[in-house]
Amino acid sequence: MAAVMQQAAAGGRVATRGAIKIEDVVKIYDPEGAAVMAVDHCSLDIAAGEICMVVGPSGCGKTTLLNAIAGFHEITSGRITLDEEVLCSAEQPKAEPGSDRIVVFQNGALFPWKTNLENVAFGPIMQGKLTRLEATEKALSMMADAGLSGVEHNYPGEVSSGVRRRVEIVRALMNEPRVLLLDEPYRALDSLTKSVMHEALLEIYYKNKVTIFFITHDLEEAIFLGHKVAIMTTRPCRPKKVLEVDIPHPRDYSVLTSKRFRELIDETNEAVHEEALKAFAAGEKEG
C-alpha cells in the first residue's frame, strides 16, 4: 500500500507507455454527400499514465475521437500516434484495433451467462495469452485488489450496477492495455454510487500503470478524476480549453470542498456553459 501511495503522491503518472498524440485530426462523415464535420483540426497531447478527461456537449464528437483511437472509425486527415507509433493518418485512415487500447462503454458489455470471474478471465484465455488456470488466478488477484472479493462467482445480474462497472474495468485491465478508453461509464449511476465508483477507479488506477481517456458530461467528475481536462467545442469537436488540474494525488472526496477545487470549477464553468448553449441552439435549429 505504501508503494501505491508513493505513486499517487507523484500524480500517479508512473507509466512509461501509453502516450497519445492527436495531431490536427479531422473527421468528416459522408464526405461525398452531406459532409458532416464531426472533428475539426483537433490536437491534444496525453502523457503516458495520465488521466485525460474529455468534456463536451452531447453529439459534439467526443466519442468519434475515442472511436478513432480504438480503431472503430476512420479519420479524414491528421494523425493519431501511440508512443510515437502511428495508429491512423490520412494514408492509413483507420487504426488497427488491438488489446493495447481497451474500451469500456457506457451501456456495459459483460456476458450475463458467465460469472464475474469468468468475464474477467475471458479475454486472455480467448487470445491464448494465458491458460485457464493462469487467467483465473490473475483475475482473482485483480478482483481482490479492486475490492471485488466475494462477488467472483455471482453473475452480473446478481450484483449492483456499480459492481458491474468495476468488474468491466478490471476485465479491461486484464489485457494489460497501454490505454483505457472510457465512454461515460458512470452516466447511468446515481450520485451516491458514482461517488464510490470515482474513488474505486482511482484506487485501481494507482495500482495499474495505464493511460485513461475518459469521456464525460460531468465537470465535477472531470476535475475530481483528471490530471488534465479537455473541454471540447460543440460540433465540430476541437479543444476549446485544456486545463491542467493541479490538485495532488491521492485524492478522495474531501477534495470537492477544497478552495482550489471550487476555483477550478469556476475557471472552467463558463467555457462549458458556452458550448452547452451553442449545442442547445443547434439542436433547436436541427429539430
N, C-alpha and C positions, 0 to 999 in steps of 0.2 A: 504493500500500500504506500509506503514511503516513496518508492520509485515513481509510482503513479502521480503522487502529489508533486514531486520534483518536476515531472514532465508538465504537469498542469501549471505549475508556477512559472514555467518558461513559455507559457502560452499554448502548451500542448503541441506546438508545431515541431515535432522531433523527426518527422518523416524525411527521408532523402529521395523519395519518389512520389509522383502524383502531381507535378506542377503542370497546370493547364494554361495555355496561352491562346486567347481568342483574338484574332487579328483581322480587323476590317471585314467582318463577316456580313454578307448579305444573303437573305433568303427570300426568293420571290416564288409564290405559289402560282401555278398555271401561267408561266411567262408568255405563252403563245395566245392566251385568252384574256381572262380578267386581270391578270398580272397584279396579284395582291402581294404587296411587300410586307412580310412579317418581321424581318430583321433588317435593320438599316445601318450598314457600316459600323457594326458593333465590335468594340475592342475591350478586353478585360484580361488582366493577369491574376492568376490564382496560385499562390505559393504552395509547394509541397507541404502537406499536413495542415493546410488552412481550412477553416470552416468559412465558406463564402455563402452568404445569404443573398438571395435574389428576390427583390420585392418589386411588384408592379401590378397594374390593374388586370382583371380577367381579360384574356384574349390578346394581351399585348405582345406575345411572342416569347415569353419566358420558357414555356415547355418546348417550343420549337427549337430553342437553343440547347436545352437539355437533350432533346432527341438527336440533335446533330452530333453532340459529344458521344452519345451512346451508340450511334451508328444506325438509328432508325430513320432519319431523314437526310436528304441531300442538302448541301448548301449551294448557293448560286455563285458566289465569289468569296474571296478572302481565304483564310485557312485557320484550322484549329490544330494545335500540337499538344502532345502529352509527353512530358520530359524530353522536349525538343524533337520528338518524332512526329511527323505529320500524320494526323488522323484523317483529315479531309481538307480539300483545297479545290480550286477551280478545275485543276487537272484530274483530281480524284474526289468528286463531289460527295461521296458517301463513305463514311468511316466503316471499317470492318468491325462489327460487334465483337466484344471479347470479354473474358472474365476479369480483365483489369479494370473494367468500368461496369458496375452493377447498379441497376435502377430499382428503387423501391417506390411503387406507385401509390397514389392516394387511396385507391379502391382495394388494395390488398390482392395478393396472389398466392396465398397458401393453399395447398391441396387439402380439401376438407376431409378426404378419406384417409389421410395419413396423420399420425400423431405429430405433435410439435417437434419431437426429437427426430422423427423420420423426415419431416420437412426440412429441418436444419441440415441434416446429414445428406440429403438427396443430391445436391449439386456435385460435390467432389466424387461421389460414387458413380454417378452417371457419366462424368467426364473421365473416369478412370484414373483420377489423381490419387485417390485413397481407396483402400479396401473398405468393405462394410464395417469391419471392426475398428479400423483406424478412424474412419469418419464418425462413427458412433462415439468413440472415446473423445475425439476432438469436440464434437457437438456438445457432449455432456459438460466438458470443461468450460466451453464458451458460454453455454447457457447458465452455468453456475456463476460465472463472472458477471453476467448480465442480470443477476437476480431472478433467474427463471427456474431455480431448483424447486421441484415439487409439481411442475406442470409438464414435464417431459413426455409423460405417457397420456396426457389429455389430448383430445382432438381440438382443432382451432375453434369449433363451435361451442366448446365447453369452457372457454376462458373469455375474459373480458376483451373489449376492443383494444385497450391499451396493452395488454399482454400480447395479443396477436401482432400488434405493431412492433413490439420489442423482438418477438420471435422472427419476424421478417427481416429486421435489421441484422440480427445475429446470423440468420441464414445467408444474407448477402455477404457478411464478413467472413463466412466460412471459406470462401473462394480467395481470400486474401487479395482483394482488389486494390489497385492504386487509388481509385476514385469511387466514392459512393455518391450516387445521384438520387436525391430525394425530391419527389414531386408532391409537395404539400401532404406529407404523410400523416399529419395530425389534424387535418382540416375538419374531419367529421367527429373529432373527440370533444367532449365537454371541457370546460375551462379547468376544472379540478384535475381531470385525468391528464389533460395536456400539460399542466404544470409538473406533474410527476414524470411524464414522458420526457420533458425537456431535461430534467436533471438526470434521468436514466440514460438519455442519449449522450450527455457529457461524460458520464461515468464510463460508458462503453468507448467513447472517443478517446479518452485518456489512456485506455489500455490497448488501443489499436491504432497504429500509425497509418492513418488514411486521410486523404483529402475529401472534404464534403462539399458538394454543390447542392444547395438546399433552396428550393423554390417555396415561397410563402406569400400570403397577403398580409400577414400579421407583423406590424413593425416592432412591437414589443418582443415577439418571438425572435425576430431577426437580430435585434440588438442584444438580447439576452444570450443567444447561442453563438453569434458570429464573431470571428476576428475581423471580417470585412462584410459590409452591407452594400450591395449594388442596387440602387433604386433605378428602375427602368422606366422609360417613357411609355406612354400609350402607343399602340401600334402605329408605325413600325418600331420594333424594340431596339433600343440602344441605351447605354448608361446615361442617366441624367445627373446622377451624383453618386460617387463612391466614397463611402465612409469607412475609415479605419477605426474600429472600436477599441479604445484604449483602456478598457476595464480589464484588469488582470485576471487570469485563471489561477486557481479553480474558482468557479462561480457557483453560487446557489441562489435561492430565491430572495435572499436579503439584498441582492444587487438591485432588485426592482424598486426599492425605496431609497436608493442612494442618490445623492445630488447629481453625480456625473451621469447616471442612467437617465434621469429626467432631462438633463441638459442635452443629451444625445437624441432623445425623443423630440425635444423642441427643435433641435437643429435640423432634423430630417422631416418633420411633420409637414412642413409647408410644401416640400418637393413632392411628397407622396400625395398630398391633398390636391395639388395642381393637376397631377396626372389622373387622379380618380375623377375629377371634374371633367377633364377632356374625354376620358373614356365614356363617362355617362352621357355627355353631349353627343358623342359619336354614335353611341348606342341608340339614342333617341332618333337621330337622323336616319340610321340604318333601319330602325324598326318601323 
